Amino acid sequence: SKAALGAVMRKLVHQCFGVLKTRMKWDENYAATA
């Protein structure tokens, strides 16, 4: 269970850094439109 929690935290951190790096607004459906 700790491994799964760590994976989710890592994914969220990567998403946050991606938003900050590109300076784009967060779009929940970005993957579906890209």
All heavy atoms as TSV, in Angstrom:
chain	resi	resn	atom	element	x	y	z
A	1	SER	N	N	0.826	-1.201	0.000
A	1	SER	CA	C	0.000	0.000	0.000
A	1	SER	C	C	0.870	1.265	0.000
A	1	SER	O	O	0.505	2.259	-0.596
A	1	SER	CB	C	-0.913	-0.004	1.210
A	1	SER	OG	O	-0.152	0.043	2.401
A	2	LYS	N	N	2.034	1.197	0.640
A	2	LYS	CA	C	2.926	2.368	0.649
A	2	LYS	C	C	3.491	2.622	-0.739
A	2	LYS	O	O	3.683	3.773	-1.138
A	2	LYS	CB	C	4.058	2.181	1.646
A	2	LYS	CG	C	3.637	2.401	3.068
A	2	LYS	CD	C	4.837	2.425	3.984
A	2	LYS	CE	C	4.399	2.626	5.412
A	2	LYS	NZ	N	5.536	2.738	6.313
A	3	ALA	N	N	3.730	1.563	-1.491
A	3	ALA	CA	C	4.255	1.719	-2.849
A	3	ALA	C	C	3.223	2.402	-3.740
A	3	ALA	O	O	3.560	3.272	-4.543
A	3	ALA	CB	C	4.640	0.363	-3.418
A	4	ALA	N	N	1.960	2.032	-3.579
A	4	ALA	CA	C	0.899	2.648	-4.377
A	4	ALA	C	C	0.738	4.119	-4.009
A	4	ALA	O	O	0.582	4.973	-4.885
A	4	ALA	CB	C	-0.412	1.899	-4.153
A	5	LEU	N	N	0.805	4.419	-2.723
A	5	LEU	CA	C	0.696	5.801	-2.276
A	5	LEU	C	C	1.859	6.629	-2.816
A	5	LEU	O	O	1.670	7.761	-3.285
A	5	LEU	CB	C	0.680	5.852	-0.746
A	5	LEU	CG	C	0.561	7.242	-0.124
A	5	LEU	CD1	C	-0.736	7.907	-0.550
A	5	LEU	CD2	C	0.644	7.138	1.384
A	6	GLY	N	N	3.054	6.066	-2.790
A	6	GLY	CA	C	4.224	6.754	-3.324
A	6	GLY	C	C	4.090	7.017	-4.815
A	6	GLY	O	O	4.467	8.080	-5.304
A	7	ALA	N	N	3.525	6.066	-5.547
A	7	ALA	CA	C	3.332	6.235	-6.988
A	7	ALA	C	C	2.333	7.347	-7.281
A	7	ALA	O	O	2.538	8.152	-8.192
A	7	ALA	CB	C	2.864	4.925	-7.602
A	8	VAL	N	N	1.263	7.410	-6.514
A	8	VAL	CA	C	0.260	8.468	-6.706
A	8	VAL	C	C	0.862	9.827	-6.383
A	8	VAL	O	O	0.659	10.800	-7.126
A	8	VAL	CB	C	-0.986	8.193	-5.834
A	8	VAL	CG1	C	-1.934	9.384	-5.838
A	8	VAL	CG2	C	-1.697	6.950	-6.328
A	9	MET	N	N	1.620	9.904	-5.297
A	9	MET	CA	C	2.257	11.178	-4.927
A	9	MET	C	C	3.229	11.621	-6.015
A	9	MET	O	O	3.267	12.793	-6.380
A	9	MET	CB	C	2.986	11.027	-3.590
A	9	MET	CG	C	2.040	10.967	-2.409
A	9	MET	SD	S	2.784	10.588	-0.798
A	9	MET	CE	C	4.401	11.256	-0.885
A	10	ARG	N	N	3.989	10.691	-6.538
A	10	ARG	CA	C	4.952	11.021	-7.597
A	10	ARG	C	C	4.237	11.549	-8.846
A	10	ARG	O	O	4.679	12.514	-9.471
A	10	ARG	CB	C	5.770	9.772	-7.930
A	10	ARG	CG	C	6.813	9.973	-8.990
A	10	ARG	CD	C	7.572	8.666	-9.211
A	10	ARG	NE	N	8.362	8.710	-10.413
A	10	ARG	CZ	C	9.633	9.098	-10.451
A	10	ARG	NH1	N	10.244	9.464	-9.348
A	10	ARG	NH2	N	10.300	9.111	-11.587
A	11	LYS	N	N	3.133	10.919	-9.196
A	11	LYS	CA	C	2.372	11.343	-10.372
A	11	LYS	C	C	1.841	12.765	-10.186
A	11	LYS	O	O	1.913	13.594	-11.091
A	11	LYS	CB	C	1.220	10.366	-10.616
A	11	LYS	CG	C	0.440	10.645	-11.868
A	11	LYS	CD	C	-0.604	9.577	-12.106
A	11	LYS	CE	C	-1.353	9.863	-13.391
A	11	LYS	NZ	N	-2.340	8.843	-13.699
A	12	LEU	N	N	1.309	13.052	-8.998
A	12	LEU	CA	C	0.796	14.394	-8.726
A	12	LEU	C	C	1.909	15.436	-8.769
A	12	LEU	O	O	1.709	16.539	-9.294
A	12	LEU	CB	C	0.104	14.421	-7.359
A	12	LEU	CG	C	-1.240	13.711	-7.294
A	12	LEU	CD1	C	-1.742	13.672	-5.856
A	12	LEU	CD2	C	-2.251	14.399	-8.179
A	13	VAL	N	N	3.062	15.097	-8.231
A	13	VAL	CA	C	4.188	16.032	-8.246
A	13	VAL	C	C	4.612	16.315	-9.681
A	13	VAL	O	O	4.854	17.461	-10.054
A	13	VAL	CB	C	5.372	15.476	-7.418
A	13	VAL	CG1	C	6.635	16.269	-7.661
A	13	VAL	CG2	C	5.015	15.492	-5.942
A	14	HIS	N	N	4.658	15.284	-10.516
A	14	HIS	CA	C	5.027	15.477	-11.916
A	14	HIS	C	C	4.015	16.362	-12.632
A	14	HIS	O	O	4.383	17.217	-13.442
A	14	HIS	CB	C	5.145	14.134	-12.629
A	14	HIS	CG	C	6.470	13.475	-12.429
A	14	HIS	ND1	N	7.542	13.723	-13.228
A	14	HIS	CD2	C	6.891	12.605	-11.495
A	14	HIS	CE1	C	8.579	13.015	-12.809
A	14	HIS	NE2	N	8.207	12.325	-11.749
A	15	GLN	N	N	2.738	16.184	-12.344
A	15	GLN	CA	C	1.714	17.012	-12.965
A	15	GLN	C	C	1.850	18.461	-12.518
A	15	GLN	O	O	1.744	19.381	-13.334
A	15	GLN	CB	C	0.322	16.493	-12.624
A	15	GLN	CG	C	-0.014	15.210	-13.346
A	15	GLN	CD	C	-1.384	14.675	-12.980
A	15	GLN	OE1	O	-1.995	15.113	-12.021
A	15	GLN	NE2	N	-1.848	13.710	-13.732
A	16	CYS	N	N	2.103	18.677	-11.241
A	16	CYS	CA	C	2.266	20.040	-10.725
A	16	CYS	C	C	3.461	20.718	-11.373
A	16	CYS	O	O	3.378	21.869	-11.798
A	16	CYS	CB	C	2.437	20.012	-9.207
A	16	CYS	SG	S	0.936	19.568	-8.322
A	17	PHE	N	N	4.581	20.026	-11.462
A	17	PHE	CA	C	5.762	20.611	-12.093
A	17	PHE	C	C	5.513	20.883	-13.571
A	17	PHE	O	O	5.984	21.876	-14.116
A	17	PHE	CB	C	6.982	19.710	-11.918
A	17	PHE	CG	C	7.684	19.924	-10.609
A	17	PHE	CD1	C	7.808	18.896	-9.703
A	17	PHE	CD2	C	8.207	21.159	-10.281
A	17	PHE	CE1	C	8.452	19.083	-8.487
A	17	PHE	CE2	C	8.843	21.363	-9.068
A	17	PHE	CZ	C	8.968	20.327	-8.168
A	18	GLY	N	N	4.768	20.018	-14.230
A	18	GLY	CA	C	4.449	20.230	-15.641
A	18	GLY	C	C	3.624	21.485	-15.844
A	18	GLY	O	O	3.873	22.265	-16.760
A	19	VAL	N	N	2.659	21.710	-14.983
A	19	VAL	CA	C	1.821	22.911	-15.079
A	19	VAL	C	C	2.659	24.153	-14.807
A	19	VAL	O	O	2.566	25.151	-15.521
A	19	VAL	CB	C	0.625	22.823	-14.094
A	19	VAL	CG1	C	-0.097	24.159	-13.999
A	19	VAL	CG2	C	-0.335	21.746	-14.541
A	20	LEU	N	N	3.511	24.092	-13.792
A	20	LEU	CA	C	4.353	25.242	-13.473
A	20	LEU	C	C	5.361	25.521	-14.587
A	20	LEU	O	O	5.634	26.682	-14.905
A	20	LEU	CB	C	5.093	25.005	-12.155
A	20	LEU	CG	C	4.212	24.978	-10.903
A	20	LEU	CD1	C	5.046	24.566	-9.699
A	20	LEU	CD2	C	3.579	26.332	-10.664
A	21	LYS	N	N	5.910	24.477	-15.172
A	21	LYS	CA	C	6.935	24.633	-16.200
A	21	LYS	C	C	6.360	25.254	-17.474
A	21	LYS	O	O	6.986	26.117	-18.081
A	21	LYS	CB	C	7.537	23.264	-16.510
A	21	LYS	CG	C	8.690	23.294	-17.469
A	21	LYS	CD	C	9.266	21.894	-17.604
A	21	LYS	CE	C	10.239	21.827	-18.754
A	21	LYS	NZ	N	10.724	20.477	-18.968
A	22	THR	N	N	5.168	24.822	-17.880
A	22	THR	CA	C	4.578	25.317	-19.123
A	22	THR	C	C	3.767	26.595	-18.909
A	22	THR	O	O	3.394	27.248	-19.868
A	22	THR	CB	C	3.661	24.257	-19.756
A	22	THR	OG1	O	2.620	23.928	-18.834
A	22	THR	CG2	C	4.442	23.004	-20.119
A	23	ARG	N	N	3.481	26.924	-17.640
A	23	ARG	CA	C	2.686	28.106	-17.297
A	23	ARG	C	C	1.308	28.103	-17.967
A	23	ARG	O	O	0.742	29.133	-18.263
A	23	ARG	CB	C	3.418	29.390	-17.683
A	23	ARG	CG	C	4.794	29.495	-17.097
A	23	ARG	CD	C	4.867	30.585	-16.122
A	23	ARG	NE	N	6.221	30.671	-15.588
A	23	ARG	CZ	C	6.473	31.143	-14.406
A	23	ARG	NH1	N	5.503	31.561	-13.657
A	23	ARG	NH2	N	7.694	31.208	-13.973
A	24	MET	N	N	0.799	26.900	-18.223
A	24	MET	CA	C	-0.542	26.772	-18.798
A	24	MET	C	C	-1.543	26.535	-17.678
A	24	MET	O	O	-1.193	26.011	-16.632
A	24	MET	CB	C	-0.600	25.599	-19.776
A	24	MET	CG	C	0.165	25.824	-21.058
A	24	MET	SD	S	0.153	24.370	-22.115
A	24	MET	CE	C	-1.573	24.191	-22.447
A	25	LYS	N	N	-2.778	26.917	-17.918
A	25	LYS	CA	C	-3.834	26.645	-16.955
A	25	LYS	C	C	-4.082	25.144	-16.887
A	25	LYS	O	O	-3.961	24.444	-17.892
A	25	LYS	CB	C	-5.124	27.327	-17.395
A	25	LYS	CG	C	-5.504	28.498	-16.556
A	25	LYS	CD	C	-6.857	29.004	-16.953
A	25	LYS	CE	C	-7.055	30.386	-16.388
A	25	LYS	NZ	N	-8.314	30.966	-16.801
A	26	TRP	N	N	-4.454	24.665	-15.717
A	26	TRP	CA	C	-4.731	23.241	-15.530
A	26	TRP	C	C	-5.988	22.871	-16.315
A	26	TRP	O	O	-7.024	23.514	-16.210
A	26	TRP	CB	C	-4.926	22.938	-14.050
A	26	TRP	CG	C	-5.386	21.533	-13.808
A	26	TRP	CD1	C	-6.624	21.159	-13.416
A	26	TRP	CD2	C	-4.615	20.343	-13.959
A	26	TRP	NE1	N	-6.667	19.799	-13.288
A	26	TRP	CE2	C	-5.452	19.268	-13.625
A	26	TRP	CE3	C	-3.309	20.078	-14.342
A	26	TRP	CZ2	C	-5.028	17.955	-13.664
A	26	TRP	CZ3	C	-2.889	18.763	-14.361
A	26	TRP	CH2	C	-3.739	17.718	-14.023
A	27	ASP	N	N	-5.874	21.842	-17.147
A	27	ASP	CA	C	-7.014	21.348	-17.911
A	27	ASP	C	C	-7.176	19.868	-17.596
A	27	ASP	O	O	-6.320	19.058	-17.951
A	27	ASP	CB	C	-6.783	21.568	-19.407
A	27	ASP	CG	C	-7.968	21.111	-20.247
A	27	ASP	OD1	O	-9.038	20.818	-19.667
A	27	ASP	OD2	O	-7.817	21.059	-21.469
A	28	GLU	N	N	-8.257	19.543	-16.930
A	28	GLU	CA	C	-8.475	18.161	-16.506
A	28	GLU	C	C	-8.568	17.202	-17.675
A	28	GLU	O	O	-8.205	16.043	-17.593
A	28	GLU	CB	C	-9.763	18.107	-15.675
A	28	GLU	CG	C	-9.841	16.903	-14.781
A	28	GLU	CD	C	-11.022	16.984	-13.848
A	28	GLU	OE1	O	-11.162	18.007	-13.152
A	28	GLU	OE2	O	-11.802	16.030	-13.817
A	29	ASN	N	N	-9.055	17.679	-18.818
A	29	ASN	CA	C	-9.243	16.823	-19.994
A	29	ASN	C	C	-8.133	16.997	-21.020
A	29	ASN	O	O	-8.310	16.712	-22.183
A	29	ASN	CB	C	-10.594	17.140	-20.630
A	29	ASN	CG	C	-11.735	16.868	-19.676
A	29	ASN	OD1	O	-11.759	15.858	-19.017
A	29	ASN	ND2	N	-12.647	17.806	-19.568
A	30	TYR	N	N	-6.959	17.457	-20.601
A	30	TYR	CA	C	-5.852	17.728	-21.530
A	30	TYR	C	C	-5.448	16.468	-22.296
A	30	TYR	O	O	-5.261	16.502	-23.498
A	30	TYR	CB	C	-4.655	18.281	-20.761
A	30	TYR	CG	C	-3.457	18.526	-21.635
A	30	TYR	CD1	C	-3.415	19.613	-22.485
A	30	TYR	CD2	C	-2.371	17.651	-21.633
A	30	TYR	CE1	C	-2.329	19.850	-23.313
A	30	TYR	CE2	C	-1.283	17.865	-22.445
A	30	TYR	CZ	C	-1.260	18.959	-23.279
A	30	TYR	OH	O	-0.189	19.180	-24.080
A	31	ALA	N	N	-5.317	15.339	-21.607
A	31	ALA	CA	C	-4.866	14.105	-22.251
A	31	ALA	C	C	-5.857	13.654	-23.309
A	31	ALA	O	O	-5.467	13.079	-24.320
A	31	ALA	CB	C	-4.658	13.021	-21.202
A	32	ALA	N	N	-7.140	13.895	-23.094
A	32	ALA	CA	C	-8.157	13.467	-24.053
A	32	ALA	C	C	-8.138	14.330	-25.312
A	32	ALA	O	O	-8.489	13.864	-26.390
A	32	ALA	CB	C	-9.538	13.539	-23.394
A	33	THR	N	N	-7.690	15.587	-25.185
A	33	THR	CA	C	-7.708	16.481	-26.339
A	33	THR	C	C	-6.358	16.537	-27.044
A	33	THR	O	O	-6.272	16.981	-28.176
A	33	THR	CB	C	-8.093	17.915	-25.912
A	33	THR	OG1	O	-7.155	18.376	-24.956
A	33	THR	CG2	C	-9.478	17.947	-25.318
A	34	ALA	N	N	-5.303	16.119	-26.387
A	34	ALA	CA	C	-3.961	16.227	-26.974
A	34	ALA	C	C	-3.680	15.090	-27.945
A	34	ALA	O	O	-4.237	14.064	-27.930
A	34	ALA	CB	C	-2.910	16.236	-25.874
